[in-house]
Amino acid sequence: MTKVLILGIGNVLWADEGFGVRCVERLCERWRFGPDVTVLDGGTQGLYLLPFLEEADILVVFDAVDYGLAPGTLKIVEDAEVPQFMGAKKMSLHQTGFQEVISTATLMGYCPDRLILIGCQPEELEDYGGGLRAPVAAQIDPAIGIALEMLAVEGIVAEPGPGDASLLADRAILRGAYEAGRPSEDEACRTGDDRFFPAEG
């Protein structure tokens, strides 16, 4: 039986960087799969994702990807071309990007045979605590539609209805709760800790 891993990666704390995570959340809200399909919020887990890749024959990844295109543009990359496009930004020198995860899995001999990256061009990545911008949020459902179509070609068909959300993030940071609970710009600085900004004058 073909095993599929559907993975959303990114950091929801940095605006459009959270696109991939929000895609798997919506997917689980509306679609369910059989037991051979795993839907996972990969967040920024890096090499901790390797055991999941080891079990998969097909890997579908949702991610924010800087293609240099108009904000909200979707682009699909497949198989050997996937590693060169992964990830819009790395949050720190200590974070392992997903390119390195794919490369490590390949070196260890258990990278999935089939790779599908559904990437969305971000509009904003520098807004700490920010939600998805409108052009990016509007592509969640189209991106999911592309994934469902491509999986159907592989013989993997979803059914309408809530799916297994056990591998998603805590409900407190799901998109609705996260964005509804965000303070205004007047209440919370968006660019850092304003207690440590240089005094003017």
Disulfide bonds with the S-S distance in Angstrom:
none
